[in-house]
Amino acid sequence: MSHMSVPVLVGESVAASLEEYDLARRKVLEGDVTSALAHMSNAFNHARLAEMEPSMAPLRYFPPVHL
């Protein structure tokens, strides 16, 4: 949402998650499922870091539709 500022750490975690996801997708296309799973795990971990950032807590309790 354009009116909400995103903390740097959250943005970095989201970017890292998307990079890991892209690597996982490439590994699947190459047939390397084991590496793909490792990259997907990393992507999930980075996404969780972004979600659990303390500044993001209000979004859990006050979704954007209510702001």
PLY file of the C-alpha trace (Angstrom):
ply
format ascii 1.0
element vertex 67
property float x
property float y
property float z
element edge 66
property int vertex1
property int vertex2
end_header
0.00 0.00 0.00
1.41 3.31 -1.00
0.67 5.05 2.31
2.63 2.51 4.36
6.37 2.67 4.81
8.28 -0.59 4.69
11.23 -0.92 7.05
14.55 -1.68 5.38
14.91 -5.04 7.14
11.49 -6.14 5.92
12.27 -5.12 2.36
15.60 -6.94 2.47
13.97 -10.09 3.84
11.29 -10.03 1.16
13.90 -9.50 -1.57
16.00 -12.38 -0.21
12.91 -14.59 -0.09
12.08 -13.84 -3.72
15.67 -14.51 -4.77
15.64 -17.88 -3.02
12.29 -18.69 -4.62
13.70 -17.90 -8.05
16.72 -20.10 -7.37
14.41 -22.92 -6.27
12.36 -22.59 -9.45
15.51 -22.78 -11.57
16.73 -25.85 -9.68
13.42 -27.61 -10.27
13.67 -26.89 -13.99
17.19 -28.34 -13.92
15.89 -31.45 -12.15
17.78 -30.76 -8.91
14.90 -31.25 -6.49
17.10 -31.50 -3.38
18.64 -28.07 -3.98
15.22 -26.68 -4.89
13.84 -27.80 -1.54
16.75 -26.18 0.29
16.16 -22.90 -1.56
12.42 -23.05 -0.84
13.18 -23.56 2.84
15.43 -20.49 2.75
12.72 -18.52 0.94
10.20 -19.47 3.63
12.62 -18.49 6.41
13.25 -15.07 4.87
9.52 -14.52 4.41
8.91 -15.41 8.05
11.63 -12.95 9.11
9.80 -10.23 7.21
6.45 -11.20 8.70
7.77 -11.42 12.26
9.56 -8.06 12.15
8.09 -6.15 15.13
7.11 -3.17 12.98
4.85 -5.47 10.95
2.79 -6.59 13.98
0.00 -4.05 13.41
-0.75 -5.66 10.04
-1.60 -8.93 11.80
-4.15 -7.18 14.00
-5.27 -4.42 11.62
-5.27 -5.76 8.05
-4.89 -3.18 5.26
-8.59 -3.41 4.45
-9.28 -1.80 7.86
-6.67 0.95 7.59
0 1
1 2
2 3
3 4
4 5
5 6
6 7
7 8
8 9
9 10
10 11
11 12
12 13
13 14
14 15
15 16
16 17
17 18
18 19
19 20
20 21
21 22
22 23
23 24
24 25
25 26
26 27
27 28
28 29
29 30
30 31
31 32
32 33
33 34
34 35
35 36
36 37
37 38
38 39
39 40
40 41
41 42
42 43
43 44
44 45
45 46
46 47
47 48
48 49
49 50
50 51
51 52
52 53
53 54
54 55
55 56
56 57
57 58
58 59
59 60
60 61
61 62
62 63
63 64
64 65
65 66
